[in-house]
Amino acid sequence: MARKLLIQDLKLKEFRNYHDLDFAFDQGIVSITGPNGVGKTNILEGLSLLVPGRGIRSVKLAELDHNDQDAQFKINWQVSANIESKRGKKLIELTRSVLDEDKRCEKLIKIDGELLKNKSNIGYYMSMVWLVPQMDFIFIASAGERRRFIDNIVDDFFPSHSTNLHQFEHFMRERMKILREGEGRGYDKVWLSSVEHSMSQLAVAITSERLDSLAQLNSSMSDIPSDFLRAQIRMKGFLEDLFQENTSLAVEEKYRNILEANRAMDASSHRTSSGPHLSDLEVINLVTGSNASACSTGEQKSLLISIKFAEVIAKDRWHGILPVILLDDIISHLDSKRRLAMLESLISLDAQSFITCTNLEELGPASSKFQKLILNSLAVA
C-alpha cells in the first residue's frame, strides 16, 4: 500500500504578503479561494519549498521576504510544517540566511531541529507534483522549456538525472573550449577523446532515463480514474531514434563516433550539433490525434493535467508513495465537462491536494468534500 505524504500544518512568517500565518490541513483536498492578489499562490509557494529546488516560482530567496518591513529591522522569511513524510512524522523548518555584502544568501533547512547539510536531501522526506499557470503554454514554448519541464519529472524517477545533465553540459563546454583553442594548430586529441567518451556515456544515461520515465507516464495515463483527455508523450531526437534499434552500448559508440566526425563543423559553428541538449518533448492528444501545439487552450490545459495526474500514479507505482499535489489556478480554460472530470479524477487519486481559485462556485458540487481556506477573511470554513 502506498505511503500517503501529508502536510499537517503550515506556518509562514514575514513571507511574501504574510507577516504571520498558521493553518492546519486535512488529509484530502484543500481549496484556497479569494480575490486576485490576496496571496493564494503565496501559500502554495511556501508549501513548494518543502521539496528540493526554489519552489513553484523559482525566484531568488531574498524575494520571498515580506516587502512591508522596516529595512533596518528586517526579519528573514520563515516556513515551517509538520509533515507525514517518507520517513515518518517530521518537522521541517526553512529560512534564509543573512544577506552578505554581495547580497548573497542561502536556504537553511532543519529536520526535527537538525540542520540539513545537503539541501537536496529534503527530497528524502517530501515529494510533490504541481501545475502552475506558467506551464500553460509549454506546448508552444521553446524546445528548451519543454526539456526542462520533462526533466523535472524525470528527476523524481531518477535522482541522478539532474547531475547527469549538469555533467553533460560541463563536458560539452569543455569540448567546445578544446575545439576553439585548437583551431589552426591542432587539437589535444587525447583529452578531446576522453571528454567525448564522457559525453557519450552521459548522453546515453540521460536519454535512457527520459525514455524510461515517459514509458511510466504513458503506462499510467490509462489509469487516470475519470473520463479525461489523455495524452501520449514521447521524446524526439537523434539519440531517441538510435535507441529504437540499438543497445545502450551501441548508441554510446555511435554517438562518440558522431562527436569525433563533427569536430570541425562544431568548432566552426561554436555549438554541439548533436546530443540530448537538442531533444524535444512531443505530446499527442489521443482523442483527436493532434499534436498538443495545435490543440485549443482548453485541450492543452487538459493534456497538462493528464500528464501531472499520470505522474502522481507513476510515483505511486515506482516509489510506493502518494505525493502532495499543488494546483494553482487550475480551473482556467476548462469547460464545465472537463472541470468536473478533472475534479472527479483528483478526488479519486486520494492524494492530499491544494487547489486555488477565485471562488468556490468554480469548483461546483465537488467542493462539499474539500477543506475550505477562504483568504479574503483569512478563515477556515
C-alpha positions in Angstrom: 0.0 0.0 0.0 1.3 3.4 -0.9 2.5 5.8 1.8 0.4 8.9 1.6 2.5 12.0 2.2 0.8 14.8 4.2 1.4 18.3 5.3 -0.4 18.7 8.6 0.1 22.4 9.0 2.0 25.4 7.6 3.4 28.4 9.3 4.6 31.4 7.3 6.5 34.4 9.0 7.4 37.5 7.1 6.8 35.5 3.9 5.6 37.4 0.8 2.4 39.2 1.9 2.1 37.3 5.2 3.5 38.6 8.5 2.3 35.6 10.4 0.1 32.8 9.0 -0.7 29.5 10.7 -3.0 26.9 9.2 -3.8 23.2 9.9 -4.8 21.0 6.9 -7.0 18.0 6.3 -5.7 14.8 4.6 -7.8 15.3 1.5 -8.3 18.3 -0.9 -7.8 21.8 0.4 -9.4 24.6 -1.7 -7.8 28.0 -1.3 -10.1 30.7 -2.5 -10.1 34.5 -2.6 -9.8 37.5 -4.8 -6.8 38.0 -7.1 -3.8 39.3 -5.2 -4.9 38.1 -1.7 -2.0 35.6 -1.5 -3.4 32.2 -2.7 -0.3 31.3 -4.7 2.0 32.5 -1.9 0.7 29.7 0.3 1.4 27.2 -2.5 4.9 28.7 -2.9 5.5 28.2 0.8 4.5 24.6 0.5 6.6 24.1 -2.6 9.8 24.9 -0.6 9.4 21.7 1.3 11.0 19.8 -1.7 14.3 20.3 -3.4 14.7 23.4 -5.6 13.4 27.0 -5.5 9.7 26.5 -5.4 6.9 27.0 -7.9 8.1 30.5 -8.9 11.9 29.7 -8.8 12.8 33.1 -7.6 15.8 34.4 -5.6 15.5 33.7 -1.9 15.5 37.4 -0.8 12.4 38.0 -3.0 10.4 35.9 -0.5 10.8 38.4 2.3 7.8 40.4 3.3 8.2 43.7 1.4 6.4 45.7 4.1 9.1 45.8 6.7 11.4 48.4 8.1 14.7 47.9 6.3 16.7 48.4 9.5 14.8 45.7 11.4 14.0 43.4 8.5 13.2 39.8 9.5 14.1 36.9 7.2 11.2 34.8 5.9 10.5 31.5 7.7 8.5 28.5 6.6 7.7 25.5 8.9 5.5 22.5 8.6 4.8 19.3 10.4 4.6 16.5 7.9 3.9 12.8 7.4 7.0 12.1 5.4 8.6 9.1 3.6 10.4 8.6 6.9 7.6 9.2 9.4 6.5 12.3 11.2 8.9 15.2 10.8 9.1 18.9 11.5 10.6 20.9 8.6 11.8 24.4 9.2 13.2 26.7 6.5 14.6 30.2 6.5 17.1 32.2 4.5 20.5 33.1 5.9 21.5 36.8 6.4 22.5 38.6 3.2 26.2 39.3 2.9 27.8 42.3 1.3 27.3 40.8 -2.1 23.6 40.3 -1.4 24.1 36.5 -1.4 22.2 34.2 0.9 21.2 30.5 1.2 18.2 28.5 2.2 18.7 26.9 5.6 16.8 23.7 6.3 16.2 21.9 9.6 14.6 18.5 10.0 13.5 18.0 13.6 15.8 20.8 14.7 18.9 19.3 12.9 20.5 21.4 10.1 20.4 19.6 6.8 23.8 19.9 5.2 22.9 18.7 1.8 19.8 20.7 0.8 18.7 18.2 -1.9 18.3 15.6 0.8 15.0 17.2 1.7 13.7 15.1 -1.2 14.1 12.0 1.0 11.2 13.3 3.1 8.7 15.0 0.9 7.6 14.7 -2.7 5.2 17.0 -4.7 3.6 17.3 -8.1 2.5 20.8 -9.2 0.8 22.6 -12.0 1.0 26.3 -12.2 -0.1 28.9 -14.9 3.4 29.4 -16.1 3.2 25.9 -17.6 0.1 26.6 -19.6 1.9 27.5 -22.8 4.6 24.8 -22.6 3.5 23.2 -25.8 4.1 26.3 -27.9 7.2 27.4 -26.0 10.8 26.6 -26.9 12.2 23.1 -27.0 14.4 24.1 -24.1 11.5 24.9 -21.9 9.8 21.6 -22.8 13.0 19.7 -21.9 13.2 21.4 -18.5 9.5 20.6 -18.0 10.1 16.8 -18.6 13.5 16.7 -16.9 11.9 18.0 -13.7 9.6 14.9 -13.9 12.4 12.6 -14.7 14.3 13.8 -11.6 11.6 12.1 -9.5 12.2 8.8 -11.0 16.0 9.0 -11.4 17.6 11.2 -8.7 20.9 11.1 -10.7 19.3 12.8 -13.7 19.9 16.4 -12.9 23.5 15.6 -12.0 23.9 13.8 -15.3 22.5 16.8 -17.2 24.9 19.2 -15.4 27.9 17.0 -16.1 27.0 16.6 -19.7 26.8 20.4 -20.1 30.2 20.7 -18.3 31.9 18.3 -20.7 30.1 19.9 -23.7 31.6 23.3 -22.7 35.0 21.7 -22.2 34.9 20.1 -25.6 34.0 23.4 -27.2 36.9 25.1 -25.4 39.3 22.5 -26.8 37.9 22.8 -30.3 38.1 26.6 -30.3 41.6 26.8 -28.8 42.8 24.1 -31.2 41.7 25.7 -34.4 44.6 26.2 -36.8 47.1 24.4 -34.6 45.6 21.0 -33.9 43.5 19.6 -31.0 44.6 17.9 -27.9 43.2 14.7 -29.3 43.8 12.5 -26.2 42.0 14.9 -23.9 39.3 15.6 -26.6 38.6 11.8 -27.0 38.4 11.5 -23.2 35.8 14.3 -23.0 33.8 12.9 -25.9 33.8 9.5 -24.2 32.3 11.0 -21.0 29.8 12.9 -23.1 28.6 9.8 -24.9 28.2 7.9 -21.6 26.2 10.7 -20.0 24.1 11.2 -23.2 23.0 7.6 -23.1 22.2 7.8 -19.4 20.1 11.0 -19.9 18.3 9.6 -22.9 17.6 6.3 -21.2 16.3 8.0 -18.1 13.9 10.2 -20.1 12.6 7.2 -22.2 12.0 5.1 -19.1 10.2 7.9 -17.3 8.0 8.6 -20.3 7.2 4.9 -20.5 6.0 5.1 -16.9 3.9 8.2 -17.6 2.3 6.6 -20.7 1.5 3.4 -18.9 -0.1 5.3 -16.0 -2.1 7.6 -18.3 -4.8 4.9 -18.8 -5.3 4.6 -15.1 -6.4 8.2 -14.6 -9.7 7.5 -12.7 -12.2 9.6 -14.5 -13.0 10.2 -18.2 -10.4 12.8 -19.0 -8.4 13.9 -22.0 -5.4 11.6 -22.3 -2.0 12.2 -23.9 0.8 10.2 -25.5 4.2 11.5 -24.6 7.5 10.9 -26.4 10.9 12.4 -26.8 12.1 13.3 -30.3 15.7 13.5 -31.2 18.7 11.8 -32.8 19.6 9.7 -29.7 16.0 8.7 -29.2 15.9 7.4 -32.8 19.1 5.4 -32.2 17.6 3.7 -29.1 14.8 2.2 -31.2 17.1 -0.3 -32.9 20.3 -0.3 -30.8 21.5 -1.3 -27.4 22.8 1.3 -24.9 26.4 0.3 -25.7 25.8 0.6 -29.4 24.2 4.0 -29.0 27.1 5.2 -26.9 29.6 4.1 -29.5 27.7 5.7 -32.4 27.3 9.0 -30.6 31.0 9.0 -29.7 31.8 8.5 -33.4 29.5 11.3 -34.4 31.1 13.7 -31.9 34.5 12.9 -33.5 33.2 13.2 -37.0 31.6 16.6 -36.2 34.6 18.3 -34.6 35.4 20.6 -37.5 31.8 21.6 -38.0 31.2 22.1 -34.3 34.3 24.2 -34.0 33.1 26.4 -36.9 29.6 26.8 -35.6 30.6 27.1 -31.9 27.9 24.7 -31.0 27.5 20.9 -30.4 25.3 19.8 -33.3 24.0 16.6 -31.8 23.1 15.4 -28.3 20.4 15.2 -25.6 20.5 19.0 -25.2 18.6 19.2 -28.5 15.9 16.6 -27.9 12.3 17.8 -27.8 9.1 16.7 -26.0 6.2 15.8 -28.2 2.7 15.4 -26.8 -0.2 13.9 -28.8 -3.9 14.3 -27.9 -5.1 10.7 -28.1 -8.7 11.7 -28.7 -8.0 13.7 -31.9 -4.6 12.5 -32.8 -3.4 16.1 -32.9 -0.1 17.5 -31.7 -0.6 19.4 -28.5 0.8 22.6 -30.1 -2.2 22.6 -32.5 -4.8 22.0 -29.8 -7.1 24.6 -28.3 -6.1 26.3 -25.0 -8.6 24.1 -23.1 -7.3 20.9 -24.7 -3.7 22.0 -23.9 -4.6 22.6 -20.2 -6.3 19.2 -20.1 -3.3 17.5 -21.6 -1.1 19.1 -19.0 -3.4 18.0 -16.2 -3.4 14.4 -17.6 0.5 14.4 -17.6 0.6 15.6 -14.0 -2.1 13.1 -12.8 -0.2 10.3 -14.6 2.9 11.5 -12.8 1.1 11.0 -9.4 0.0 7.5 -10.4 3.5 6.6 -11.7 5.1 7.8 -8.4 2.7 5.6 -6.6 3.8 2.6 -8.7 7.5 3.5 -8.8 8.2 4.6 -5.3 5.1 3.4 -3.4 4.3 7.0 -2.3 1.4 9.4 -3.0 2.9 12.8 -3.4 1.3 16.1 -2.3 -0.4 17.9 -5.3 -0.3 21.7 -5.8 -2.7 23.1 -8.4 -2.6 26.8 -8.9 -5.5 28.5 -10.9 -6.3 25.0 -12.3 -9.9 25.9 -13.4 -8.9 28.5 -16.0 -9.5 27.4 -19.6 -11.6 24.3 -18.7 -15.2 24.0 -19.8 -17.7 22.6 -17.3 -17.4 19.0 -18.5 -13.6 19.0 -18.3 -13.7 20.8 -15.0 -16.0 18.1 -13.5 -13.8 15.3 -14.9 -10.7 16.9 -13.5 -12.2 17.3 -10.0 -13.5 13.7 -10.0 -10.1 12.4 -11.0 -8.4 14.5 -8.3 -10.7 13.1 -5.7 -10.1 9.5 -6.9 -6.3 9.9 -6.7 -6.7 10.2 -2.9 -3.6 12.4 -2.5 -3.5 15.4 -0.3 -4.1 18.3 -2.7 -4.1 22.1 -2.6 -6.2 23.9 -5.3 -6.6 27.6 -5.8 -9.4 29.6 -7.5 -11.2 32.9 -7.0 -14.4 31.5 -5.7 -16.0 28.2 -4.6 -18.7 28.3 -7.2 -16.0 27.4 -9.8 -15.5 24.1 -8.1 -19.2 23.1 -8.2 -20.7 20.4 -6.0 -17.4 18.6 -5.6 -16.3 21.4 -3.2 -18.5 20.0 -0.5 -15.8 17.4 0.1 -13.0 19.9 0.4 -11.5 21.7 3.3 -12.1 25.4 2.5 -9.5 28.0 3.1 -11.0 31.4 2.5 -8.4 34.1 2.2 -10.5 37.2 1.9 -11.4 36.7 5.5 -8.3 34.6 6.4 -10.6 32.0 8.0 -11.1 28.3 7.5 -14.7 27.4 6.7 
